[in-house]
Amino acid sequence: MTTKNWPIGQWTTDLFDCWDDPSLCVKTCFCPCVTIGEVVEILDQGTTSKGHACLVAYAMGSIHCGWIYGRRYRRKLREIFKLPESPYSDTLISCCCCVCGISQQYRELKNRGADPSIGWEGNVMKWKREGVTVPPIPTSSMTR
């Protein structure tokens, strides 16, 4: 997939575009903690592993507080790319549309050049192979 240089402050994918990637939608519907784990690893630049993030999301979800974790990382993604809190608040999306919200975050990262499925280190290696000198995710360094 070729990555465009998307303008800062504009979502590249809509909240309800879940079926743009049917396999992602199904995975997120049945195992949202896996998808959020992949997103968190990218947003935390590898300092939180997808396994650890998945476990935290699962644990918080089991006590009906998973939306808090989801909201935290939705906000972090928005801050990184200066995206608007739309079409609804992060809290409402994380509480009521969590599958769509998590899928949107995953697609957003992928559209901006980071593939959450291969993890942070996998993306760093991919960017180096492609000669990317400035990673698409603002970072202080390209390694842990």
Secondary structure, DSSP 8 states (H G I E B T S, - for coil): -------TTS-SS-TT-GGGSHHHHHHHHH-HHHHHHHHHHHHTTTSS-HHHHHHHHHHHHHTT-HHHHHHHHHHHHHHHHT----SS-HHHHHHH-HHHHHHHHHHHHHHTT--GGGHHHHHHHHHHHTT-SS-SS--S-S--
